Amino acid sequence: MRTLIFLSVLTATAVASSLRTLCLNPELDGTFTNKLFNGTWYEIGKYQTKGGAFFQQGCMCDLTQVTLEDPVVGNGTVTYTCRMDSLDGDEVSATARLIYDGTPGHFLQDYSYPFSPALNYNVVYLDEDSAIEYDCGKLLYDNNYCVHFMSRQPTMAPEKLQALKDLVDTMGLNTDGLEYKATVQEGCCHGTFNQQYIANFVNIARPLVTMSDNGGNQDPRRLRNMQGLLNFCTEITAREDTTGPTQLSGMDPERRAFLEEALSGMTMNVAKLLAEAVQKLLSEAVTMPEEDITEQEEAIQQIEEHVDDLNHAMDFYKMGGFPALLRCLNSPHASLRVGAAGLIGDICQNNLVCQESMLSLKAIPPLLEMMDTDTDKQARIKSLYAISCLIRDFPKGEESFLKADGLSYLMRSMQSGIEKLIVKSTFLLNNLVRNNESYIDTVLSMGYIEQLAIILGNEDTDNISREHCTAAVYGLASSYPQALQEALRPELGLPQLLRSRLSTISGKEEFQEEENHIQDLLNLFQQGDDDDEHR
């Protein structure tokens, strides 16, 4: 393990521990290059204030994809991806610009959301296998920060992680004394895993093939083709396994089949595969209740495997794949409706061309109707995911959403009793308000705060929904005086509800975030009452 270099801090660490939520300006000790930081990072854990990235609450399997244009210094992007609430939960993603500020390793992180100010983004430690990234900025009225511990692999040796934590302590970056939160990576099946495995396999195999062809080796087992490569790998595997058979035929059939599939995948014609999948989705079986739709379900799975790649997503768009997906939204088969909505979200996320195309096809109304009335719970959840991806960072999409009375649909989703639908609709509604403050009066007049109070007062409301709804009330009440006044309406009884809930969850580690939100909200209510008394 490479020796850690303790880096200096521009702000004196001697006083940092006495200050809370202080944005520091750490300095990188000359080791940073864009080339070294580029690529995929697995988050191992973090220190994060509660006002940090809202979409990361409940996340696991967190990945960070860094794309920097110049190998030395310059601008780029960073994309965060994770699974919500479970290993097979919905994939959530957010992309920000990294704007080089003149110091290697220092950037301005800009999400381009009006409610989300640019953050000070700093790579405070970097080597070939691990990194520490510290970002900090003001959200609402408070500074918030996060210290991310990242690795090129899903795991990190305990001694290396401890050394990185010690470095953060020495630099005084964890000014609030936050508890370390480990990120779940075990059991995660990242969308790019198989492709990465194959890519690594190719990188290892290519020099072996080249060496065999060009090195003058007269060994009759020369690696002339992929089958020869497979045989070569089989033999090497047998040599390494001293307890196993030493003959080629002794390789486990399942393992051999996996290698053969991986090798055949190297030469897959993705465009052809996508075109064939589109034709299957245009089949009459999609619209007929009694038809076998196994082929169509497989087609959706094949599309899912490839459209994460922007080039393949654009290929899918150009070959007329979008109308086929919209057709599936009206299918009597729930699995096709779920799959199509999920694909619309995946393809449109952070992709302006695809967002505009979907909008021109009038995708929002059927998605809203599906979110509102579909008999399948997962279909409703996926349609909301698709809507969110379709209008995010896309003013035209947001305008169409509003014209279609999308806010009313979101309000009804909050009343659905479906945990994920409540959480995601609350999250989207809050984001819309923060993006455009002109919506606040409309949302309040529709009874948004009252609806949140009803959810919090319902004994059947699940814990995750309670946490997110409490955070939503606090976010609005702390930002908009009219929202605070609405929350203080005596008939809502919010202070009493919150105190009762606090007595139930106080001191329980699994409810720490919710407890913090309640305490902050009660303090805010007290300030509001005091202000009223002084008027």
C-alpha positions in Angstrom: 0.0 0.0 0.0 1.3 3.4 -1.0 2.4 5.6 1.9 -0.1 8.4 2.6 1.2 11.9 2.3 -0.3 14.2 4.9 -1.5 17.3 3.1 -1.6 20.8 4.4 -4.8 22.8 4.9 -5.1 26.5 4.1 -7.5 27.0 7.0 -5.8 26.3 10.3 -7.0 22.9 11.6 -6.3 24.0 15.2 -9.5 26.0 15.2 -11.5 23.8 12.8 -12.8 21.5 15.5 -14.4 24.3 17.4 -16.4 25.5 14.3 -19.4 23.7 13.0 -20.3 23.2 9.3 -17.3 25.3 8.2 -16.3 25.1 4.5 -12.6 24.6 4.3 -10.1 25.0 1.5 -7.9 21.9 1.6 -4.8 21.8 -0.6 -3.6 18.9 -2.7 0.2 18.2 -2.5 1.0 18.1 -6.2 0.0 14.5 -6.9 -3.2 15.2 -8.8 -3.7 14.7 -12.5 -6.9 14.4 -14.4 -5.7 11.1 -15.9 -5.1 9.6 -12.5 -8.6 10.7 -11.2 -10.5 9.8 -14.4 -12.8 6.7 -14.5 -15.0 4.7 -12.1 -14.8 4.9 -8.3 -16.7 2.9 -5.8 -17.7 4.7 -2.6 -16.5 2.9 0.5 -18.0 5.3 3.0 -18.4 9.0 3.9 -18.9 11.7 6.4 -22.0 13.7 5.2 -24.1 16.4 6.8 -27.8 15.9 6.7 -28.2 18.7 4.2 -26.0 16.9 1.7 -27.2 15.4 -1.5 -30.9 14.5 -0.9 -31.0 11.9 -3.6 -28.3 9.9 -1.8 -30.4 9.3 1.3 -31.0 5.6 1.5 -28.5 4.9 -1.3 -26.3 1.8 -1.6 -24.0 0.5 -4.3 -22.7 4.0 -4.9 -20.6 4.6 -8.0 -18.8 7.8 -9.1 -17.9 8.2 -12.8 -15.4 11.0 -13.4 -14.9 12.2 -17.0 -12.2 14.8 -17.4 -11.3 16.0 -20.9 -7.6 16.8 -20.6 -5.2 14.2 -19.1 -3.5 16.9 -16.9 -5.9 19.7 -16.0 -9.2 21.1 -17.2 -13.0 20.7 -17.0 -15.2 17.6 -17.0 -18.2 15.9 -15.4 -18.9 13.7 -12.5 -21.8 11.3 -12.3 -23.1 9.7 -9.1 -25.1 6.5 -9.4 -26.7 4.4 -6.7 -29.5 2.0 -5.9 -32.3 3.3 -3.7 -33.1 1.4 -0.5 -32.1 -2.1 -1.6 -29.6 -4.0 -3.8 -32.2 -4.3 -6.6 -33.8 -0.9 -6.0 -34.3 1.8 -8.6 -31.1 3.3 -10.0 -30.7 7.0 -9.3 -28.2 9.2 -11.1 -27.1 12.8 -11.0 -24.4 14.5 -13.2 -22.6 17.7 -12.4 -20.1 19.8 -14.3 -16.6 20.0 -12.8 -15.1 23.4 -13.6 -11.4 23.7 -13.2 -10.5 26.6 -11.0 -6.8 26.9 -11.6 -5.5 24.6 -8.9 -5.0 20.9 -9.8 -7.5 18.8 -7.9 -9.8 21.8 -7.1 -13.1 22.3 -9.1 -16.4 24.1 -8.9 -19.1 21.4 -8.9 -22.2 22.7 -10.7 -25.5 20.7 -11.1 -27.1 23.6 -13.0 -30.2 23.4 -10.7 -31.3 26.9 -9.6 -31.9 25.6 -6.1 -28.5 23.9 -5.9 -25.6 26.2 -5.6 -22.2 25.3 -7.0 -20.0 23.5 -4.5 -16.3 23.7 -3.7 -15.1 20.3 -4.9 -11.6 19.1 -3.8 -9.7 15.9 -4.3 -7.6 16.0 -1.2 -5.9 12.6 -1.6 -5.3 10.5 -4.7 -3.3 7.4 -5.6 -3.7 4.6 -8.1 -6.3 2.7 -6.0 -8.0 5.2 -3.7 -9.1 8.8 -3.3 -10.7 11.2 -0.8 -13.0 13.9 -2.2 -14.2 16.7 0.0 -17.1 19.0 -1.2 -18.7 21.8 0.6 -21.2 24.6 -0.1 -24.2 26.5 1.2 -27.7 24.9 0.9 -30.6 27.0 2.0 -29.1 28.8 5.0 -26.4 26.4 6.1 -23.1 25.1 4.9 -23.1 21.4 4.1 -20.2 19.1 3.4 -19.3 15.5 2.5 -16.1 13.6 2.7 -16.1 10.6 0.3 -13.8 7.7 0.6 -13.4 6.0 -2.8 -11.7 3.0 -4.2 -11.1 1.5 -7.7 -12.6 -1.7 -6.2 -15.8 -2.4 -4.3 -13.8 -3.1 -1.2 -10.8 -1.5 0.6 -8.3 -3.0 3.1 -9.3 -2.0 6.7 -5.8 -0.6 7.3 -5.9 1.6 4.2 -9.4 2.9 5.1 -8.2 3.7 8.6 -5.1 5.5 7.2 -7.4 7.7 5.1 -9.7 8.4 8.0 -6.6 9.5 10.0 -5.6 11.8 7.2 -9.1 13.4 7.2 -8.8 13.9 11.0 -5.4 15.4 10.7 -6.7 17.8 8.0 -9.6 18.8 10.2 -12.1 18.2 7.4 -14.9 16.6 9.5 -15.7 19.8 11.3 -19.0 18.6 12.7 -17.5 15.4 14.1 -19.9 13.3 12.0 -20.1 9.6 12.3 -18.6 7.6 9.5 -21.2 5.8 7.3 -20.1 2.8 5.4 -21.6 2.4 1.9 -23.1 -1.0 1.0 -21.2 -2.5 -1.9 -21.4 -6.2 -1.1 -23.9 -8.0 -3.3 -24.3 -5.1 -5.7 -24.7 -5.9 -9.3 -23.6 -2.7 -11.1 -25.0 -2.3 -14.6 -21.5 -2.1 -16.0 -20.1 -5.1 -14.2 -20.2 -7.6 -17.0 -18.9 -5.1 -19.6 -16.1 -4.2 -17.2 -15.2 -7.9 -16.6 -15.0 -8.5 -20.3 -13.0 -5.3 -20.9 -10.5 -6.3 -18.2 -10.4 -9.8 -19.8 -9.7 -8.3 -23.2 -7.0 -6.0 -21.8 -5.2 -9.0 -20.2 -5.7 -11.2 -23.3 -4.7 -8.8 -26.0 -0.9 -8.7 -25.2 -0.9 -12.4 -24.9 -2.3 -12.8 -28.4 0.0 -10.1 -29.8 3.0 -11.7 -28.1 2.1 -15.1 -29.5 1.7 -13.8 -33.1 4.7 -11.5 -33.2 7.3 -13.0 -30.8 8.4 -15.9 -33.0 7.2 -18.4 -30.4 6.9 -21.8 -32.2 4.8 -23.3 -29.5 2.0 -25.2 -31.3 -0.5 -23.8 -28.8 -0.1 -20.3 -30.3 -3.2 -18.1 -29.6 -4.3 -17.7 -33.2 -8.0 -17.1 -32.3 -10.4 -16.8 -29.5 -10.8 -20.5 -29.1 -7.1 -20.7 -28.7 -7.3 -18.0 -26.1 -10.0 -19.9 -24.2 -7.8 -23.0 -24.2 -4.8 -21.0 -23.0 -6.8 -19.5 -20.1 -8.1 -22.9 -19.2 -4.6 -24.3 -19.0 -3.4 -21.3 -16.9 -6.3 -21.8 -14.5 -5.4 -25.5 -14.1 -1.8 -24.6 -13.4 -2.8 -22.1 -10.7 -5.2 -24.5 -9.0 -2.8 -27.0 -7.5 -5.6 -29.0 -5.9 -7.6 -29.4 -9.1 -7.2 -31.4 -12.3 -4.3 -30.5 -14.6 -6.0 -31.5 -17.9 -7.9 -29.0 -20.1 -11.0 -31.2 -20.0 -11.1 -30.8 -16.2 -12.3 -27.2 -16.3 -15.7 -26.8 -14.7 -18.4 -26.7 -17.5 -20.2 -23.8 -15.9 -17.0 -21.8 -15.8 -16.1 -22.7 -19.3 -19.6 -21.7 -20.5 -19.2 -18.3 -18.8 -15.9 -17.7 -20.5 -17.3 -18.7 -23.9 -20.2 -16.3 -23.5 -17.9 -13.5 -22.4 -15.7 -14.1 -25.4 -18.7 -14.2 -27.8 -19.9 -11.0 -26.2 -16.7 -9.2 -27.3 -17.8 -9.2 -30.9 -21.5 -8.6 -30.3 -23.2 -6.3 -32.9 -25.2 -4.1 -30.4 -26.9 -2.1 -33.1 -28.3 -5.3 -34.7 -29.4 -6.6 -31.3 -31.2 -3.3 -30.5 -32.9 -3.3 -33.9 -34.1 -6.9 -33.4 -35.4 -5.9 -29.9 -37.4 -3.0 -31.4 -39.1 -5.2 -33.9 -40.1 -7.6 -31.0 -41.7 -4.6 -29.2 -43.7 -3.7 -32.3 -45.2 -7.2 -32.3 -49.0 -7.6 -31.9 -48.3 -9.7 -28.8 -47.6 -6.4 -26.9 -51.3 -5.4 -27.2 -52.9 -8.8 -26.8 -53.7 -9.9 -23.2 -53.5 -13.7 -23.8 -50.3 -13.7 -25.8 -47.0 -15.1 -24.6 -44.6 -12.1 -24.2 -41.5 -13.9 -23.2 -39.7 -12.6 -26.3 -40.8 -9.0 -25.6 -39.6 -9.2 -21.9 -36.3 -10.5 -23.1 -36.1 -7.7 -25.6 -36.6 -5.1 -22.9 -33.8 -6.8 -20.8 -31.5 -6.7 -23.8 -32.1 -3.0 -24.3 -31.6 -2.3 -20.6 -28.2 -3.9 -20.8 -26.9 -1.5 -23.5 -28.6 1.9 -23.3 -26.5 3.0 -20.3 -23.9 3.7 -23.0 -24.8 7.1 -24.6 -23.8 5.9 -28.1 -26.2 2.9 -27.8 -28.9 5.1 -26.4 -28.6 7.4 -29.5 -28.6 4.3 -31.8 -31.8 3.2 -30.2 -33.4 6.6 -30.6 -32.3 6.8 -34.3 -33.8 3.4 -35.2 -37.2 4.4 -33.9 -37.1 2.7 -30.5 -39.0 5.4 -28.7 -42.4 4.9 -30.3 -42.1 1.2 -29.5 -41.6 2.0 -25.8 -44.6 4.3 -25.8 -46.6 1.5 -27.4 -45.6 -0.7 -24.5 -46.9 1.8 -21.9 -50.5 0.9 -23.1 -49.8 -2.9 -23.0 -52.2 -5.1 -20.9 -49.0 -6.8 -19.7 -47.7 -5.1 -16.5 -44.1 -6.4 -17.1 -43.9 -4.5 -20.4 -45.4 -1.3 -18.9 -42.8 -1.5 -16.1 -40.0 -2.2 -18.4 -40.9 0.5 -20.9 -41.2 3.2 -18.3 -37.9 2.2 -16.7 -36.2 2.4 -20.1 -37.7 5.8 -20.8 -36.2 7.0 -17.6 -32.8 5.4 -18.2 -32.5 6.8 -21.7 -33.7 10.3 -21.0 -31.7 10.9 -17.9 -29.3 13.8 -18.6 -29.8 13.3 -22.3 -31.3 16.5 -23.9 -31.7 15.0 -27.4 -33.7 12.1 -26.0 -35.7 14.3 -23.7 -36.7 16.5 -26.6 -37.7 13.5 -28.7 -39.8 12.0 -26.0 -41.5 15.3 -25.4 -42.3 15.6 -29.1 -44.0 12.2 -28.9 -46.2 13.5 -26.1 -44.8 10.9 -23.6 -45.8 12.9 -20.4 -49.6 12.4 -20.4 -49.6 8.6 -20.6 -46.8 8.4 -18.0 -48.9 10.6 -15.7 -52.0 8.5 -16.2 -50.0 5.4 -15.6 -48.6 6.9 -12.4 -52.1 7.8 -11.2 -54.2 4.8 -12.1 -52.2 1.7 -13.0 -53.2 -1.4 -11.1 -49.6 -2.5 -10.8 -47.6 -0.9 -8.0 -44.2 -1.2 -9.7 -45.6 0.3 -12.9 -46.7 3.4 -11.0 -43.3 3.8 -9.4 -41.4 3.4 -12.7 -43.6 5.9 -14.5 -42.8 8.5 -11.8 -39.1 7.6 -12.3 -39.5 8.2 -16.1 -41.3 11.5 -15.6 -38.6 12.7 -13.2 -35.8 11.8 -15.7 -37.8 13.4 -18.6 -38.2 16.8 -17.0 -35.0 17.1 -15.0 -32.8 19.9 -16.2 -35.2 20.3 -19.1 -37.3 23.5 -18.9 -39.5 22.5 -21.9 -40.3 19.2 -20.3 -41.1 20.9 -17.0 -43.4 23.3 -18.8 -45.3 20.4 -20.5 -45.5 18.6 -17.1 -47.1 21.7 -15.5 -49.5 22.1 -18.4 -50.6 18.5 -18.0 -51.5 19.3 -14.3 -48.5 17.3 -13.2 -48.5 18.9 -9.7 -51.9 17.5 -9.0 -50.8 14.0 -10.1 -47.8 14.3 -7.7 -50.2 15.3 -4.8 -52.3 12.2 -5.5 -49.3 10.0 -5.6 -48.4 11.2 -2.1 -51.8 9.8 -1.0 -51.2 6.4 -2.6 -49.9 4.7 0.5 -47.1 3.2 -1.6 -43.8 3.9 0.2 -41.6 4.5 -2.8 -44.3 6.5 -4.6 -44.7 8.8 -1.6 -40.9 9.3 -1.2 -40.2 9.9 -4.9 -43.2 12.2 -5.5 -42.3 14.3 -2.4 -38.7 14.5 -3.6 -39.7 15.6 -7.1 -42.2 18.1 -5.8 -39.6 19.7 -3.5 -37.1 19.9 -6.3 -39.6 21.6 -8.6 -40.3 24.2 -5.9 -36.6 24.8 -5.2 -35.9 25.1 -8.9 -38.6 27.6 -9.4 -39.8 29.6 -6.4 -42.8 30.9 -8.2 -44.4 27.4 -7.7 -44.4 27.7 -3.9 -47.7 29.6 -3.6 -49.4 27.2 -6.0 -48.1 24.2 -4.1 -49.2 25.6 -0.8 -52.7 26.5 -2.1 -53.0 22.9 -3.2 -52.5 21.8 0.4 -49.0 20.4 0.1 -48.1 21.0 3.7 -51.5 19.7 4.9 -50.9 16.5 2.9 -47.5 16.1 4.5 -49.1 16.5 7.9 -51.8 13.9 7.1 -49.1 11.4 6.0 -47.1 12.1 9.2 -50.3 11.6 11.3 -51.2 8.3 9.7 -50.2 5.4 12.0 -49.8 3.2 8.9 -47.2 5.4 7.3 -43.8 3.6 6.9 -40.6 4.9 8.5 -38.9 5.9 5.3 -41.9 8.0 4.2 -42.0 9.6 7.6 -38.3 10.6 7.3 -38.7 12.1 3.8 -41.9 13.9 4.6 -40.4 15.5 7.7 -37.4 16.6 5.7 -39.7 18.0 3.1 -41.6 20.1 5.7 -38.4 21.4 7.1 -36.9 22.2 3.7 -39.9 24.3 2.8 -40.6 25.9 6.2 -36.9 26.9 6.6 -36.9 28.5 3.1 -40.2 30.2 2.7 -42.0 32.2 5.4 -45.4 31.4 3.9 -44.6 27.7 4.2 -43.7 28.1 7.9 -46.9 29.9 8.6 -48.9 27.1 6.8 -47.0 24.5 8.9 -47.9 26.3 12.1 -51.7 26.3 11.5 -53.1 25.0 14.7 -55.6 22.6 13.0 -52.7 20.7 11.4 -51.2 19.9 14.9 -47.8 19.4 13.4 -45.8 20.3 16.6 -47.8 17.7 18.6 -47.4 15.1 16.0 -43.7 15.6 15.8 -43.2 15.6 19.6 -45.2 12.3 19.8 -43.0 10.8 17.1 -39.9 12.0 18.8 -40.8 10.3 22.0 -41.1 7.0 20.1 -37.8 7.1 18.1 -35.5 9.2 20.3 -32.1 7.6 20.9 -32.6 4.8 18.3 -29.8 4.7 15.8 -31.9 3.7 12.9 -34.0 6.8 13.3 -31.2 9.3 13.7 -31.9 11.2 10.5 -35.6 11.5 11.2 -34.9 12.6 14.8 -32.5 15.3 13.5 -35.2 16.6 11.1 -37.8 16.7 13.8 -35.5 18.5 16.2 -34.7 21.1 13.6 -38.3 21.5 12.7 -39.4 22.0 16.3 -36.7 24.6 16.8 -37.9 26.3 13.7 -41.5 26.3 14.9 -40.4 27.7 18.2 -38.6 30.6 16.4 -41.7 31.2 14.3 -43.9 31.4 17.5 -41.4 33.8 19.1 -41.4 36.0 16.0 -45.2 36.1 16.1 -45.2 37.2 19.8 -42.8 40.1 19.0 -45.0 41.4 16.2 
